[in-house]
């Protein structure tokens, strides 16, 4: 019997999917007013069980075959949701809402263009080390630095922390992708940001 060792990128990717399962179950329990302690216990059990192998692979391995790896932004918000109480990302809070508005605005611009609608390809800007995109890379990095400064001035601490963690993760090659966009945004967090903004506007 051989043991398959995972590298750090695989561990982060699989942990993200397991967190997604756990948080989804936790939100369902909270929606049905389940005892919060039992909700957390059962969600933690699901998190652990998702790594148990069946026929050589765990549940999160199968999920990874269906979904792309989550961004660092998604991981950050999932962890923040679990360890927070009333001030989790689903509530109206200036700092968390800043993240959702930024993700929604970036996604509305990014995804249509990345899919070929228009004459520009913003996804290519994410390959920071590409010498063929020096100008776009400079604009990208300058915009990122400006966002961090604004977040610091406005005291959007969660947004600032999210940007810093994602940037640090990129510098450490924490994900399998070499494109910095994949560290900041993914379809999951984009659609959740849209849902969160719309639901709050309706309320």
Secondary structure, DSSP 4 states (H G I P E B T S, - for coil): -------HHHHHHHHHHHHHHHHHHHHHHHHTT--HHHHHHHHHHHHHHTTSEETTEEHHHHHHHHSPPPPHHHHHHHHHHHH-STTSTTS--HHHHHHHHHHHHHHHHHHHHHTT-SS--HHHHT-TT-GGGHHHHHHHHHHHHHHHHHHHHTT-HHHHHHHHHHHHHHHTT-SS---THHHH--HHHHHHHHHHHHHHHH-
